């Protein structure tokens, strides 16, 4: 096995690694994503978000992306599907802690105008932008 192949394999494994944890609050669940959201792991993100929205019927789901440095098109699709489900279920859905790269992906696709995006967890859980309710 060549060292280049081994390095590529190790790199691939690092990219595929991601952890998801859920914290419950009185009016919301915060989904902490630790790792990039890519084609390899976006199905898991999708499954968790849709379960919280459709099965558990939570009033608000907030996705913490502070530790997700990159989101590819499959990851964006998972977030859009969760947003659509939240609207169908009349639940709130928000993102916070976007890295510069993740924010650029959402800006390029013009989805920053579609998602509720916050700077802090407190704002996202409460649905408040700088002291005013989100639209």
C-alpha positions, 0 to 999 in steps of 0.5 A: 500500500502506497503512503499516498493511498494511506494518507488519502484513506486517513484523510477520508476517515477524518472527514467522515467523522461527526458527532451529534448530541441533543440538549433539551430545554423547556421550549427547544432542543439544541442539536450540537453538530461536531464535525463537517456536514458532508455527503457521508454523514448528512443522512444522520443529521437529516434523521436526527432533525426530522425525528425531533420535528416530525416524531417528537413534535418539538416546538423549536429545534436549534442547530449548533454549527459552532464545530461544523466548519464545512457544509457541502450541498448534501448537508445544505439539503438536509438543513433545507429538508428540516426547515421544510418539515418545521414549517409543515409542523408549525415548529421553529427551526434555527441555526447558530454558530456558523463558521465563515465557510458555512455562512458563505455556502448559505450566502451563495445559495441565498439561503441566509434569507430563508433560515433563521440564523443567530449569533448565540445559543440564547438568541436562537433558543429564544428566537430573538435577534438583538432583543427583537423577535425573529420574523 
